[in-house]
Every structure is written in structure tokens, then in C-alpha cells.
Amino acid sequence: MADTGELTDPVSAVREAAAVPPGPLVVALSGGADSAVCAWAARDAGSDLRAVFVDHGFAESSALAAAARDIAAYLDIELDEKAVVVPPGPSPEGQARSVRHAALEESLKPGEVLVSGHTADDQAETVLGNVIRGAGAAGLAGIPRRRGPWARPLLSLSREAVRAAADALAIPYMDDPANDSIEPRRNQLRHEVLPLLRERFNPELTAALSRTAELAAADDEVLEKRAAAFPLVSTPSVVKVPATALLTAPIAVASRIARRAIRLARGAYAGDAAEVGAVMAAASGASATIGGPLQVEREGPWVVLASLPHEAPQPIQLAVPGETSFWAGTLIAEVGRPAWRPVGPSVIVLDAAAPLVLRPAVSGDLIDIGPGHKKVITVLAEAGVPPRLRRHWPVVEVGGTIAWVVGVRGSTGRGSDAVTLVARLEEQ
């Protein structure tokens, strides 16, 4: 980390230590000193540069937006402003960060890299906060210098060094009043815990925690590469993990496989320890629901993370003839008996005298199997349909009677051969 002591030439210190990636770049401009110096360093490096300010709609947002405009004008760079709505949640700071990151990433054009003004002090606060909550190597690695579209050029510089450079350059920045509040947990670490630890135990604590992050990041990189060697299968609603990977890989690798699966299933947040544990336990047959909401359970050789539907699909009257898209695929209705394809699980001939209604199976549904009836849920289980899919599996009803468990089995009590239905089910 760059020297945080007496700074005789802060501008040169930033110029030498800033790790500006190749452009084109988009700086996340907050209106504060850190992002202002990040923008200056990128422009000083000759990068193709523009800036984006995200307006959270907070009390201080208008003043920070004005500061961002002043900085952009001072540095002669283009500025875009994006307004976001911060949803309610247990951590307003965390909610704001999530929507801000999403807005910034959505603003990127092909080939652009996002740069932010995170400093070594931000790194120290992150690492210490992760230590307190009981993180592993990934948490101790703190803020990555580069991940995905993000880069942090100032991560080796102290906040003091960056602010000194901003003052020396006469950049018109503004301090965010929210940083003075002791309500957010991070601000308590910044204003109370870290100063106490520096005073009593280690004056160079910021450098020590940054070093911890670098060492942990090196370990985490090796483990992540091993975890990435295990292939996952992903669709819009399902992520499948080889159960053997979770059962046989070392726990440090298996837990990272589980985190990769959670990220794929619901976004950037890789889950807490309990959620990772639920994914790993599913390999041995356990079942759980985790945030998302996601159902996690073993299905044959896979551990499956599946998005739970918020409500049951509504019944649909099929177009005859015609094509009907529904929650699990497509049904094609053709008038007459097919001369060119065999009738089987995915093709059935039904009586069109009554409307054909497609709906999800419900508890108690029965289908005629010849001598008697059988529960639809039993038919689905015998066909190997996973439990998570049985509740909303599509059935076709004719005149109030189930004529087809779509793609699985037809009723033996069908009438005349008036309409042929062909199912194209999506992988779920």
C-alpha cells in the first residue's frame, strides 16, 4: 500500500500508484474526493473516459449530483445521471449499493470497464467487517482489484493520500454527509473501531488489513479455479450441480461450487453460510428453501436449485387449430388424426367436442387408466418427474375430465379422433 504518512507530492503519489486499466472506462462518480481522483487518474493516463452519477433519491443526493457535475466539468468529461429507487430492506446502505451497482453495469457499452474510487481504507473496513461476521478466504480477500466489469485503480492508496491529491488538484468535490453518521455498521468501523485498534495495537493497521486481503485473495483465486473446473447446468429457472462434486471435493472447493450455483440461480450475492450449507447438504438427500426463493434438493445425479413460482399459473383455453405458449413450453393443436407421427407421451389425439383447457395439476386430480383411475401425482412420480415440478405440471382437461398429463400419459377414456396435440416442453 502507498505510504499514508507525510505526503510531499500527493499528485505524483497517485499518478505512480494508480493502477488504471486500459480503456474505454466509465468512472462511478459519486461527487466525493475518492471518485473524483479516480476520474482524474484515468484521464491523466490518457484513457477514453466518461462518468456516471447514480441518484438514490436521498436527502443529500441533489447536492452530490451538483458536485459530480462540477467535477465532470472541471475534468472535461461527459457525465450521465441515472435515477434509481432504493427498495426497503434491513440495510438501506446495502440496498442502495445493490441498485447502484445494477444501474452502473446497465449503463456500460460494449468493451467499457467500470472504475471506482475505493481506497485501502475501504479495503480495511471491508476486511475487518468480514472478520467480525466470520468470513472465509473469499471474505478476507475483501474488495477485488478487478472482477467482472469492475476495476479499483486506487485500492493501494490510503484515503488520506487520495484526499490530499484532490485538494492539491483543486478538484471541486463534496463530502457525503451520510459518511458522518454512526448508524451504518461500516461507519462505526470507520469512526470508532479502526481508530481504536490503530491507537492500541497497530498504527499501520490499514496496511496490515490490506496485506491480509492480498494474501487471502491469492488463496481464494486458486480455490475458485478448482471449483470452476466442475461444470454447472443452467436454465432461466434451474441450476444443476453434480452431486458427486459436492460430496467428493474438499470442503473449501465444494463450498465455492455451491456459491457459484447460488450466484447463477439468483444473481451476484453468493449466499450466507447457512445457504451454502443447504446446497451442500442436498447432495446427501436433504431439501431446503433458501432466499430467492429457491428450492434446493437432490434429483438423481444432480443437486438442483430451482426458482419457486410466486403463484399457480392460470388455466388457458387452447386455440384449435393453433399454437399456445404456456409456463412449461408450447402446445400445438392440429385438426384431425396425424398421418405422419405416432401417438405417444408428447403427442395425443383428443375429442374436440368440448373446449380443451390447459391448467396446472392440483392435489386430488385423477386420470382414467382403464380399469379405474390413478392420481396424477402418482403418474408423475412413476414417470420420474421431480417433486418440485409435480405441483404445477400441465394437464389438459376436456369437459371437466383430465384427458392428458402433458408429455407423460393420456387417458384411456378419450373420444373421437378430432384434434391432435403436440407438446414441446422446455427443460426445467
C-alpha positions in Angstrom: 0.0 0.0 0.0 1.2 3.5 -0.8 2.7 5.5 2.2 -0.1 7.1 4.2 2.3 9.2 6.2 3.6 12.7 5.3 2.8 13.4 1.6 5.2 15.8 0.0 3.8 15.3 -3.5 0.3 13.7 -3.3 -0.4 14.1 -7.0 2.7 12.2 -8.0 1.9 9.6 -5.4 -1.4 9.0 -7.0 0.0 9.1 -10.5 2.6 6.4 -9.6 0.3 4.1 -7.6 -3.0 4.2 -9.5 -3.5 1.0 -11.5 -5.6 2.4 -14.3 -6.8 -0.4 -16.6 -6.9 0.0 -20.4 -9.9 1.9 -21.6 -12.5 2.8 -22.6 -13.5 3.5 -19.0 -16.6 4.6 -17.1 -16.0 6.1 -13.7 -18.6 5.7 -11.0 -18.7 9.4 -9.9 -20.2 10.0 -6.5 -19.3 13.6 -6.1 -16.7 12.8 -3.4 -12.9 13.1 -3.3 -12.2 9.4 -4.0 -14.2 9.0 -7.2 -13.0 12.5 -8.3 -9.4 11.5 -8.0 -10.2 8.2 -9.7 -11.6 10.1 -12.7 -8.6 12.4 -12.7 -6.2 9.4 -12.7 -8.0 7.8 -15.5 -8.0 11.0 -17.6 -4.3 11.6 -16.7 -3.5 8.1 -18.0 -5.0 9.1 -21.3 -8.0 6.8 -21.1 -11.1 7.2 -23.2 -13.3 8.2 -20.2 -16.9 9.1 -19.3 -18.7 9.3 -15.9 -22.0 8.1 -14.4 -23.6 9.5 -11.3 -26.4 7.5 -9.6 -29.1 9.4 -7.8 -30.6 7.4 -5.0 -33.2 10.0 -4.1 -31.7 10.6 -0.7 -31.7 13.9 1.0 -28.1 14.6 0.1 -28.4 13.3 -3.5 -29.1 16.7 -5.1 -26.0 18.3 -3.6 -23.9 15.3 -4.5 -25.2 15.4 -8.1 -24.2 19.1 -8.3 -20.7 18.2 -7.1 -20.5 15.4 -9.7 -21.4 17.9 -12.4 -18.7 20.3 -11.1 -16.1 17.5 -11.1 -17.0 16.4 -14.6 -16.9 20.0 -15.9 -13.6 20.6 -14.1 -12.1 17.4 -15.7 -13.9 18.0 -19.0 -15.5 14.6 -19.1 -19.0 13.5 -20.2 -21.4 12.8 -17.3 -24.6 10.7 -17.4 -27.0 10.8 -14.4 -29.1 7.7 -13.5 -32.0 7.9 -11.1 -32.8 4.7 -9.1 -35.4 3.7 -6.5 -33.9 2.1 -3.4 -36.3 -0.7 -2.2 -37.0 -1.1 1.5 -34.8 -3.6 3.4 -33.0 -4.3 6.6 -29.9 -2.5 5.3 -30.6 0.7 3.4 -26.9 1.0 2.7 -26.8 -2.5 1.2 -30.0 -1.9 -0.8 -28.6 1.3 -2.2 -25.3 -0.4 -3.1 -27.2 -3.2 -5.0 -29.3 -0.8 -7.1 -26.4 1.5 -7.7 -24.2 -1.3 -9.0 -27.0 -2.6 -11.2 -27.6 0.9 -12.7 -23.8 1.4 -13.3 -23.5 -2.0 -15.0 -26.5 -1.4 -17.1 -25.0 1.9 -18.3 -21.9 0.1 -19.8 -21.4 0.0 -23.5 -19.5 -3.0 -25.1 -15.9 -3.0 -24.1 -16.2 -0.5 -21.3 -14.7 -1.1 -17.8 -16.2 0.4 -14.7 -13.7 2.1 -12.3 -14.5 3.2 -8.8 -12.6 5.2 -6.2 -12.3 2.5 -3.5 -9.1 3.0 -1.3 -7.0 1.0 1.1 -9.2 2.3 3.9 -12.3 1.0 2.2 -10.5 -2.3 1.9 -9.6 -2.3 5.6 -13.2 -1.6 6.6 -14.4 -4.4 4.4 -11.9 -7.0 5.7 -12.5 -6.1 9.3 -16.2 -6.2 8.8 -15.9 -9.7 7.2 -13.7 -10.9 10.1 -16.3 -9.8 12.6 -19.1 -11.7 10.8 -16.9 -14.9 10.4 -15.9 -14.9 6.7 -13.6 -17.4 5.0 -10.9 -16.6 2.5 -13.3 -15.0 0.0 -14.4 -12.6 2.6 -10.9 -11.9 3.9 -9.9 -11.1 0.3 -12.1 -8.1 0.6 -12.7 -5.8 -2.4 -11.2 -7.3 -5.5 -8.9 -5.1 -7.6 -10.6 -6.5 -10.7 -13.8 -8.6 -11.1 -16.1 -8.7 -14.0 -16.6 -5.2 -15.4 -15.2 -3.5 -12.3 -11.7 -2.2 -11.5 -10.4 -0.3 -8.5 -7.3 1.7 -9.5 -6.8 3.4 -6.1 -7.0 0.3 -3.9 -3.4 0.6 -2.9 -3.7 4.2 -1.8 -4.9 5.5 1.6 -8.0 7.7 1.8 -5.7 10.4 3.2 -3.4 10.2 0.2 -6.3 10.4 -2.2 -7.9 13.4 -0.4 -4.6 15.2 -0.4 -4.3 14.7 -4.1 -7.9 16.1 -4.6 -7.0 19.2 -2.6 -3.7 19.7 -4.4 -5.5 19.4 -7.8 -8.3 21.8 -6.5 -11.0 19.4 -7.7 -14.4 20.7 -6.5 -15.6 17.6 -4.6 -18.1 17.3 -1.8 -18.0 15.1 1.3 -21.1 12.9 1.6 -22.9 13.8 4.8 -24.0 10.2 5.2 -20.4 9.2 5.9 -20.5 11.1 9.2 -23.4 9.1 10.5 -22.6 6.4 13.0 -25.7 4.4 12.2 -24.4 2.2 9.3 -22.2 -0.6 10.5 -19.4 0.4 8.2 -19.3 3.9 9.6 -19.0 2.6 13.1 -15.9 0.6 12.0 -14.5 3.7 10.3 -15.1 6.2 13.1 -14.8 4.1 16.2 -13.3 0.6 15.9 -10.4 1.1 13.4 -9.1 4.3 15.2 -9.1 2.4 18.5 -7.3 -0.6 17.0 -4.7 1.7 15.4 -4.1 3.5 18.7 -3.8 0.5 20.9 -2.4 -2.3 18.7 -1.1 -1.3 15.2 -0.6 2.2 13.8 -0.2 0.6 10.4 -3.5 -1.4 10.6 -4.8 -0.3 7.2 -1.7 -1.6 5.6 -1.9 -4.8 7.6 -5.5 -5.5 6.6 -4.7 -4.7 3.0 -1.9 -7.3 3.2 -4.3 -9.8 4.6 -6.7 -9.2 1.7 -3.9 -9.7 -0.8 -2.8 -13.0 0.7 -6.4 -14.3 1.1 -7.2 -13.2 -2.5 -4.2 -15.3 -3.8 -5.5 -18.4 -1.9 -9.1 -17.7 -3.0 -8.1 -17.5 -6.6 -6.6 -21.0 -6.6 -9.6 -22.5 -4.9 -12.0 -20.7 -7.3 -10.1 -22.1 -10.3 -10.5 -25.6 -8.9 -14.2 -25.0 -8.2 -14.7 -23.6 -11.7 -13.5 -26.9 -13.2 -16.8 -28.6 -12.1 -19.4 -27.8 -14.8 -22.9 -26.5 -13.8 -26.0 -26.7 -16.0 -28.1 -23.5 -16.0 -31.5 -22.6 -17.5 -33.6 -19.5 -16.7 -35.3 -21.3 -13.8 -32.9 -24.0 -12.7 -29.3 -24.5 -11.9 -28.0 -28.1 -11.6 -24.8 -29.1 -9.7 -23.2 -32.5 -10.0 -23.9 -34.1 -6.6 -20.6 -36.0 -6.7 -18.7 -32.7 -6.8 -20.3 -31.5 -3.6 -19.7 -34.9 -1.9 -16.1 -35.6 -3.0 -14.4 -32.3 -3.4 -12.6 -30.8 -0.4 -15.0 -28.6 1.6 -13.1 -25.4 0.5 -13.8 -26.3 -3.1 -17.3 -27.7 -2.6 -18.4 -24.6 -0.8 -17.3 -22.5 -3.7 -19.1 -24.8 -6.2 -22.3 -24.2 -4.1 -21.7 -20.4 -4.1 -21.3 -20.4 -7.9 -24.6 -22.2 -8.2 -26.4 -19.7 -5.9 -24.9 -16.8 -8.0 -26.2 -18.4 -11.2 -29.6 -19.0 -9.7 -30.3 -15.6 -8.2 -27.7 -13.0 -9.1 -24.4 -11.6 -7.7 -25.0 -12.4 -4.0 -23.5 -15.8 -3.3 -25.4 -16.6 -0.1 -24.6 -16.8 3.5 -23.0 -19.8 5.3 -26.4 -21.4 6.0 -27.5 -21.2 2.4 -24.2 -22.7 1.2 -24.6 -25.4 3.7 -28.1 -26.2 2.5 -26.8 -26.7 -1.1 -24.0 -29.0 0.1 -26.4 -31.0 2.4 -28.8 -31.5 -0.6 -26.2 -33.8 -2.1 -26.9 -36.2 0.7 -30.6 -36.0 0.2 -31.7 -33.0 2.3 -34.2 -30.5 1.0 -34.5 -26.8 1.8 -35.8 -23.5 0.7 -33.3 -20.6 0.5 -33.7 -16.9 -0.4 -34.8 -16.1 -3.9 -36.9 -18.1 -3.2 -35.1 -21.2 -4.4 -35.9 -24.8 -3.7 -32.8 -26.9 -3.2 -33.0 -30.7 -3.5 -31.4 -33.8 -4.9 -32.7 -35.1 -8.3 -30.8 -38.2 -9.4 -27.2 -37.3 -10.1 -27.9 -33.5 -9.6 -28.4 -31.1 -6.8 -31.0 -28.7 -8.3 -31.6 -25.0 -7.3 -35.0 -24.1 -8.8 -36.9 -20.8 -8.7 -40.2 -21.2 -6.9 -43.2 -19.8 -8.7 -44.9 -17.0 -6.8 -48.4 -18.2 -7.8 -50.0 -21.0 -9.7 -50.4 -20.5 -13.4 -53.9 -19.7 -14.7 -55.9 -22.1 -16.9 -55.7 -21.5 -20.6 -58.2 -22.4 -23.3 -56.2 -23.9 -26.2 -56.5 -22.5 -29.7 -57.7 -25.2 -32.1 -56.1 -25.2 -34.6 -53.1 -23.1 -33.3 -50.1 -22.8 -31.1 -50.4 -22.0 -27.4 -47.4 -20.9 -25.3 -47.6 -21.6 -21.5 -45.5 -21.7 -18.4 -43.7 -25.0 -19.3 -43.5 -24.9 -23.1 -45.7 -24.9 -26.2 -48.7 -26.9 -27.3 -49.6 -27.2 -31.0 -53.2 -28.2 -31.8 -53.9 -29.7 -35.3 -57.3 -30.7 -36.6 -57.6 -34.4 -37.4 -55.6 -37.5 -36.7 -51.9 -37.3 -37.6 -50.8 -39.5 -40.5 -47.1 -38.8 -40.1 -46.3 -39.0 -36.4 -47.0 -41.8 -33.8 -49.2 -41.1 -30.8 -47.0 -41.2 -27.7 -46.2 -39.3 -24.5 -45.7 -36.0 -26.4 -48.5 -36.5 -29.0 -52.1 -37.3 -28.3 -55.5 -37.3 -30.1 -58.4 -35.9 -28.3 -62.1 -35.1 -28.8 -62.7 -31.5 -29.8 -66.4 -31.5 -29.0 -65.7 -29.7 -25.8 -63.1 -26.8 -25.1 -59.6 -28.0 -24.4 -58.3 -26.4 -21.2 -54.7 -26.4 -20.2 -54.1 -25.9 -16.4 -51.6 -26.9 -13.7 -52.3 -30.2 -11.9 -53.8 -29.8 -8.4 -54.0 -32.1 -5.4 -56.6 -34.8 -5.9 -56.5 -34.8 -9.8 -57.3 -38.3 -11.2 -56.8 -39.7 -14.7 -58.6 -42.7 -16.3 -56.2 -45.6 -16.8 -58.7 -48.2 -18.0 -59.8 -50.3 -15.1 -60.1 -47.5 -12.6 -58.3 -44.2 -12.1 -54.9 -43.1 -10.8 -53.8 -39.9 -9.0 -52.0 -37.6 -11.4 -49.3 -37.1 -8.8 -48.6 -40.8 -8.8 -48.4 -40.9 -12.6 -45.9 -38.1 -12.5 -43.8 -39.8 -9.8 -43.8 -43.1 -11.8 -42.6 -41.1 -14.8 -39.7 -39.7 -12.8 -41.0 -36.1 -12.7 -39.2 -34.3 -9.9 -41.3 -33.4 -6.9 -40.7 -29.6 -7.5 -42.4 -29.9 -10.9 -45.4 -32.0 -10.0 -47.4 -29.3 -8.3 -47.7 -27.2 -11.5 -47.3 -29.9 -14.1 -49.6 -29.1 -17.1 -52.7 -31.2 -17.7 -55.3 -30.9 -20.5 -58.9 -31.1 -19.4 -61.8 -31.9 -21.7 -65.3 -31.4 -20.4 -64.1 -31.3 -16.8 -62.1 -34.6 -17.1 -58.4 -34.9 -17.4 -57.5 -36.3 -20.8 -53.8 -35.8 -20.8 -51.0 -35.4 -18.3 -48.9 -33.4 -20.8 -45.9 -35.3 -22.2 -46.5 -38.2 -19.7 -49.7 -40.1 -20.2 -53.1 -39.9 -21.8 -56.5 -41.0 -20.5 -57.8 -44.3 -21.9 -61.3 -42.8 -22.0 -60.7 -40.5 -24.9 -63.5 -39.9 -27.5 -63.3 -39.3 -31.2 -60.1 -38.5 -33.1 -60.8 -34.9 -33.8 -57.7 -32.9 -32.6 -54.0 -33.8 -32.3 -52.0 -32.1 -29.6 -48.2 -32.0 -29.8 -46.2 -30.9 -26.7 -42.9 -29.2 -26.7 -41.8 -28.9 -23.1 -38.9 -26.8 -22.0 -36.1 -28.2 -19.8 -37.0 -27.4 -16.2 
